Amino acid sequence: MSVFDEAHERKVVRTLIKAFEMQMADNVIELMNDLGDAIQHRDEARTERDFYKAQFEQVQVRLEALQGRV
């Protein structure tokens, strides 16, 4: 193998490694964005759940008060 072939091969390998690193970085960023979206969705669902749970508890207290009158 000539010096030119070795130099060319090293350049191709470096280019492939750089492309792989860039793709991995893009994948990590995409996964982090997906995780952020999932966490936001989870937090919104928890807030909604807590709201309806509080509403249910208020209705339950009112029903118990009404049942006490009857």
Summary of the structure (lengths in Angstrom):
residues: 70
radius of gyration: 30.0
end to end distance: 99.1
largest distance: 100.4
contacts: 134
relative contact order: 0.05
helix: 96%
strand: 0%
